[in-house]
């Protein structure tokens, strides 16, 4: 059976007083709280262990029993044995920790009763007893932000999916949500939010999905847009109009611009959520459009141009 050292878990001495235990718990719980360590399995495991240790060491009766019998004291009680009476009569009035083997011989394999699907004996049973045990204190006077110590794993806030347009992601938006208790809250979505981002407000997590845009493509804080340019402007150079999320801007391209050429327009991309007042870039990709049909005169001129190029080449 896995025997846990709760004093080591909280990093306190075995003779630590209630104040020292509470202080250690507060610090460790804050460092490993799931809300501050999202998607961190190791922090979540540590948080469960910290709460389990505090559940025992903060209760004088539980702590006394734990100090006397180690991590086995709850199994004794569940087997119908009073640990204190057992201690007085064991081995001539002395008290000591017994081994898992002795415990199993005495109680006929009781330690495997809660092994569950794992079939792991004492360790699974010990986790079952501690993992879901309710505290008679009902969380009163909880030293960590009102967190109820009865649960080894805090409930995660509910998540709600919502779709927004790229324009809303650029300018910022809001959504009205209903909490599980029926209360309606308004959640503000910041400008520059990324696809898949989570926005937490009022005990609810809003998971944002940005809808595909018919013109712009987003990559982090940068935007990409295709700009159609006629053949003559591409050959001779000139000004083209480029759409942005705010208003069109004029871009001057050189003569001989090839289709697929990209031009970088600094600071015209998505706002940066982490750096207020800054934006990504906009990349304009040129798509040269050929005329669908030519007039007789245009055809003649194009043929002349072809002949000149052939002679020169």
VEXKOLDREN-276932 format. One record per residue (C-alpha): x, y, z; residue in one letter. Coordinates in steps of 0.5 Angstrom, whole numbers, plus 500, padded with zeros to 3 digits. Each point is the difference from the previous one (the first is absolute). Example, Ala and Ser with C-alpha at 12.3 -4.5 7.8 and 13.67 -1.06 7.14 Angstrom:
2
+-----+-----+-----+----+
:   X :   Y :   Z : aa :
+-----+-----+-----+----+
: 525 : 491 : 516 :  A :
: 502 : 507 : 498 :  S :
+-----+-----+-----+----+
//
This chain:
313
+-----+-----+-----+----+
:   X :   Y :   Z : aa :
+-----+-----+-----+----+
: 500 : 500 : 500 :  X :
: 502 : 507 : 498 :  X :
: 501 : 504 : 507 :  X :
: 501 : 507 : 499 :  X :
: 504 : 505 : 504 :  X :
: 495 : 506 : 501 :  X :
: 505 : 504 : 504 :  X :
: 505 : 499 : 494 :  X :
: 494 : 502 : 495 :  X :
: 499 : 507 : 503 :  X :
: 507 : 501 : 502 :  X :
: 500 : 500 : 507 :  X :
: 503 : 497 : 506 :  X :
: 496 : 495 : 504 :  X :
: 499 : 504 : 506 :  X :
: 498 : 506 : 496 :  X :
: 494 : 504 : 503 :  X :
: 493 : 502 : 497 :  X :
: 503 : 507 : 497 :  X :
: 506 : 497 : 497 :  X :
: 495 : 494 : 497 :  X :
: 495 : 505 : 497 :  X :
: 506 : 505 : 497 :  X :
: 503 : 494 : 497 :  X :
: 493 : 498 : 497 :  X :
: 499 : 507 : 497 :  X :
: 506 : 501 : 497 :  X :
: 500 : 493 : 496 :  X :
: 493 : 500 : 499 :  X :
: 501 : 507 : 496 :  X :
: 506 : 497 : 496 :  X :
: 496 : 494 : 498 :  X :
: 493 : 502 : 499 :  X :
: 497 : 498 : 494 :  X :
: 497 : 506 : 498 :  X :
: 507 : 503 : 500 :  X :
: 503 : 494 : 496 :  X :
: 495 : 498 : 495 :  X :
: 502 : 494 : 496 :  X :
: 505 : 498 : 505 :  X :
: 499 : 493 : 503 :  X :
: 506 : 500 : 504 :  X :
: 498 : 506 : 504 :  X :
: 493 : 497 : 500 :  X :
: 503 : 494 : 504 :  X :
: 504 : 504 : 504 :  X :
: 493 : 504 : 502 :  X :
: 497 : 494 : 502 :  X :
: 505 : 497 : 504 :  X :
: 501 : 507 : 504 :  X :
: 492 : 500 : 501 :  X :
: 501 : 493 : 503 :  X :
: 505 : 502 : 505 :  X :
: 497 : 506 : 502 :  X :
: 494 : 496 : 501 :  X :
: 503 : 496 : 505 :  X :
: 505 : 504 : 503 :  X :
: 495 : 506 : 502 :  X :
: 496 : 496 : 504 :  X :
: 502 : 498 : 507 :  X :
: 497 : 493 : 500 :  X :
: 502 : 498 : 493 :  X :
: 507 : 502 : 501 :  X :
: 501 : 497 : 507 :  X :
: 497 : 493 : 497 :  X :
: 505 : 501 : 494 :  X :
: 506 : 502 : 504 :  X :
: 498 : 493 : 504 :  X :
: 499 : 495 : 494 :  X :
: 502 : 504 : 494 :  X :
: 496 : 500 : 494 :  X :
: 496 : 493 : 502 :  X :
: 496 : 503 : 506 :  X :
: 494 : 501 : 495 :  X :
: 500 : 493 : 498 :  X :
: 500 : 498 : 507 :  X :
: 494 : 504 : 501 :  X :
: 496 : 498 : 494 :  X :
: 501 : 492 : 502 :  X :
: 497 : 502 : 507 :  X :
: 506 : 501 : 504 :  X :
: 501 : 505 : 505 :  X :
: 507 : 502 : 498 :  X :
: 501 : 503 : 507 :  X :
: 498 : 494 : 504 :  X :
: 504 : 496 : 495 :  X :
: 506 : 503 : 502 :  X :
: 499 : 500 : 507 :  X :
: 499 : 492 : 500 :  X :
: 506 : 499 : 494 :  X :
: 506 : 497 : 502 :  X :
: 500 : 501 : 508 :  X :
: 497 : 507 : 500 :  X :
: 504 : 503 : 495 :  X :
: 499 : 503 : 493 :  X :
: 503 : 499 : 494 :  X :
: 499 : 500 : 492 :  X :
: 498 : 493 : 497 :  X :
: 502 : 498 : 494 :  X :
: 495 : 499 : 494 :  X :
: 501 : 492 : 500 :  X :
: 498 : 500 : 508 :  X :
: 494 : 505 : 498 :  X :
: 498 : 495 : 495 :  X :
: 501 : 494 : 504 :  X :
: 496 : 503 : 506 :  X :
: 494 : 503 : 496 :  X :
: 499 : 494 : 494 :  X :
: 502 : 504 : 494 :  X :
: 496 : 506 : 502 :  X :
: 505 : 505 : 497 :  X :
: 498 : 497 : 493 :  X :
: 493 : 502 : 501 :  X :
: 500 : 507 : 496 :  X :
: 505 : 498 : 495 :  X :
: 495 : 501 : 494 :  X :
: 502 : 499 : 493 :  X :
: 508 : 500 : 502 :  X :
: 500 : 495 : 505 :  X :
: 505 : 503 : 503 :  X :
: 499 : 498 : 507 :  X :
: 502 : 505 : 506 :  X :
: 502 : 506 : 495 :  X :
: 494 : 500 : 496 :  X :
: 496 : 499 : 507 :  X :
: 503 : 506 : 503 :  X :
: 499 : 505 : 494 :  X :
: 493 : 498 : 500 :  X :
: 499 : 501 : 508 :  X :
: 504 : 507 : 499 :  X :
: 498 : 502 : 493 :  X :
: 493 : 501 : 502 :  X :
: 499 : 501 : 507 :  X :
: 496 : 505 : 503 :  X :
: 503 : 505 : 505 :  X :
: 495 : 501 : 506 :  X :
: 503 : 507 : 500 :  X :
: 496 : 501 : 493 :  X :
: 505 : 505 : 498 :  X :
: 499 : 505 : 506 :  X :
: 506 : 505 : 501 :  X :
: 503 : 497 : 494 :  X :
: 507 : 504 : 499 :  X :
: 500 : 500 : 493 :  X :
: 495 : 505 : 496 :  X :
: 494 : 496 : 503 :  X :
: 502 : 493 : 496 :  X :
: 496 : 494 : 503 :  X :
: 506 : 495 : 503 :  X :
: 495 : 495 : 499 :  X :
: 501 : 499 : 493 :  X :
: 507 : 497 : 498 :  X :
: 499 : 503 : 493 :  X :
: 496 : 507 : 499 :  X :
: 495 : 500 : 495 :  X :
: 502 : 504 : 494 :  X :
: 496 : 505 : 497 :  X :
: 495 : 498 : 495 :  X :
: 502 : 502 : 493 :  X :
: 496 : 503 : 494 :  X :
: 502 : 500 : 493 :  X :
: 498 : 506 : 496 :  X :
: 502 : 503 : 493 :  X :
: 502 : 507 : 498 :  X :
: 501 : 503 : 493 :  X :
: 507 : 502 : 499 :  X :
: 498 : 507 : 500 :  X :
: 498 : 499 : 507 :  X :
: 506 : 497 : 502 :  X :
: 504 : 506 : 497 :  X :
: 495 : 505 : 504 :  X :
: 498 : 496 : 506 :  X :
: 494 : 498 : 501 :  X :
: 495 : 497 : 506 :  X :
: 495 : 495 : 501 :  X :
: 495 : 499 : 505 :  X :
: 500 : 493 : 504 :  X :
: 496 : 496 : 505 :  X :
: 503 : 497 : 506 :  X :
: 498 : 494 : 503 :  X :
: 497 : 503 : 506 :  X :
: 495 : 504 : 494 :  X :
: 504 : 507 : 501 :  X :
: 501 : 503 : 493 :  X :
: 507 : 503 : 500 :  X :
: 504 : 504 : 494 :  X :
: 506 : 498 : 498 :  X :
: 505 : 505 : 496 :  X :
: 504 : 497 : 495 :  X :
: 507 : 504 : 499 :  X :
: 502 : 503 : 493 :  X :
: 505 : 495 : 497 :  X :
: 498 : 494 : 503 :  X :
: 502 : 493 : 497 :  X :
: 496 : 495 : 497 :  X :
: 499 : 494 : 506 :  X :
: 502 : 505 : 505 :  X :
: 496 : 500 : 507 :  X :
: 497 : 506 : 503 :  X :
: 499 : 499 : 508 :  X :
: 494 : 504 : 503 :  X :
: 495 : 499 : 506 :  X :
: 502 : 493 : 501 :  X :
: 499 : 498 : 493 :  X :
: 505 : 499 : 494 :  X :
: 498 : 502 : 493 :  X :
: 504 : 496 : 495 :  X :
: 501 : 505 : 494 :  X :
: 499 : 497 : 492 :  X :
: 502 : 505 : 495 :  X :
: 496 : 499 : 494 :  X :
: 503 : 500 : 493 :  X :
: 500 : 506 : 496 :  X :
: 499 : 501 : 493 :  X :
: 506 : 504 : 499 :  X :
: 505 : 500 : 505 :  X :
: 504 : 494 : 503 :  X :
: 503 : 501 : 507 :  X :
: 506 : 497 : 503 :  X :
: 501 : 502 : 507 :  X :
: 500 : 508 : 500 :  X :
: 502 : 500 : 492 :  X :
: 495 : 501 : 495 :  X :
: 500 : 497 : 492 :  X :
: 496 : 503 : 495 :  X :
: 500 : 499 : 492 :  X :
: 500 : 506 : 496 :  X :
: 498 : 500 : 492 :  X :
: 504 : 504 : 496 :  X :
: 499 : 501 : 492 :  X :
: 505 : 498 : 495 :  X :
: 502 : 507 : 498 :  X :
: 501 : 502 : 508 :  X :
: 504 : 494 : 501 :  X :
: 505 : 501 : 494 :  X :
: 501 : 508 : 500 :  X :
: 499 : 501 : 508 :  X :
: 495 : 504 : 503 :  X :
: 495 : 501 : 506 :  X :
: 495 : 495 : 503 :  X :
: 495 : 500 : 505 :  X :
: 501 : 495 : 506 :  X :
: 495 : 498 : 505 :  X :
: 501 : 500 : 507 :  X :
: 496 : 499 : 506 :  X :
: 499 : 507 : 501 :  X :
: 500 : 504 : 493 :  X :
: 503 : 499 : 494 :  X :
: 507 : 502 : 499 :  X :
: 504 : 502 : 493 :  X :
: 506 : 496 : 499 :  X :
: 505 : 501 : 494 :  X :
: 503 : 495 : 497 :  X :
: 506 : 500 : 495 :  X :
: 500 : 498 : 492 :  X :
: 501 : 492 : 499 :  X :
: 496 : 498 : 506 :  X :
: 499 : 493 : 500 :  X :
: 494 : 496 : 502 :  X :
: 501 : 497 : 507 :  X :
: 504 : 506 : 502 :  X :
: 499 : 502 : 507 :  X :
: 500 : 507 : 503 :  X :
: 501 : 501 : 508 :  X :
: 496 : 506 : 503 :  X :
: 502 : 501 : 507 :  X :
: 495 : 501 : 506 :  X :
: 494 : 498 : 496 :  X :
: 499 : 493 : 502 :  X :
: 496 : 498 : 507 :  X :
: 501 : 503 : 506 :  X :
: 505 : 497 : 505 :  X :
: 496 : 498 : 507 :  X :
: 506 : 500 : 504 :  X :
: 503 : 506 : 497 :  X :
: 495 : 506 : 500 :  X :
: 501 : 505 : 494 :  X :
: 503 : 495 : 496 :  X :
: 498 : 496 : 494 :  X :
: 503 : 495 : 495 :  X :
: 501 : 501 : 493 :  X :
: 496 : 499 : 494 :  X :
: 502 : 496 : 494 :  X :
: 497 : 502 : 493 :  X :
: 501 : 495 : 495 :  X :
: 500 : 502 : 493 :  X :
: 496 : 496 : 495 :  X :
: 501 : 502 : 493 :  X :
: 493 : 500 : 496 :  X :
: 501 : 499 : 492 :  X :
: 494 : 503 : 496 :  X :
: 495 : 495 : 498 :  X :
: 500 : 503 : 493 :  X :
: 503 : 505 : 495 :  X :
: 498 : 505 : 495 :  X :
: 503 : 499 : 493 :  X :
: 505 : 506 : 502 :  X :
: 502 : 497 : 506 :  X :
: 501 : 494 : 497 :  X :
: 505 : 503 : 495 :  X :
: 503 : 504 : 505 :  X :
: 502 : 494 : 504 :  X :
: 502 : 496 : 494 :  X :
: 505 : 506 : 499 :  X :
: 502 : 500 : 507 :  X :
: 501 : 492 : 499 :  X :
: 504 : 501 : 494 :  X :
: 505 : 505 : 503 :  X :
: 501 : 496 : 506 :  X :
: 502 : 494 : 496 :  X :
: 505 : 504 : 495 :  X :
: 503 : 503 : 507 :  X :
: 501 : 493 : 503 :  X :
+-----+-----+-----+----+
//
